[in-house]
Amino acid sequence: MNAPMRTVAAGAVGIAVLALATPAARAVGENTGGKPGVICGTDGTSGLTVGTAHARDCAAALQVASAYTRGWNNGADGVTIVHAAGSVWSCRERTGPLNPYQECVETGGNNRRVTLTS
């Protein structure tokens, strides 16, 4: 095997190792000043990172984020009420220690929160 092929092979192995070592759900909270939680994925409309306190709530968090960001495209501003994942959520921009972020809070008393950060 010539030198360029060895370099390509070593690079591919390095990428594979990094992919396997990266956890599916990482800690969040630095941008929001909140308690650490998990990253559930990325909202398809806004490209923002979606997070919540527990991995078990990720499916709901992604649904809430999607419903909320669809409202942005319709010109919604200020507090937005979202009906998603079987609940009603109150969403708005918040001031974080590093950057503003979006937060949705379940209004039914379960105190579940969804954050959208850049």
Protein Blocks (a to p, Z undefined) as FASTA:
>chain_A
ZZklmmmmmmmmmmmmmmmmpcfbdcehjlnopacdddfbdcfklopacddfblklmmmm
mmmmmmmmmmmmnopahjddddeehiacdddddddfkbccdddddfklnopacdddZZ
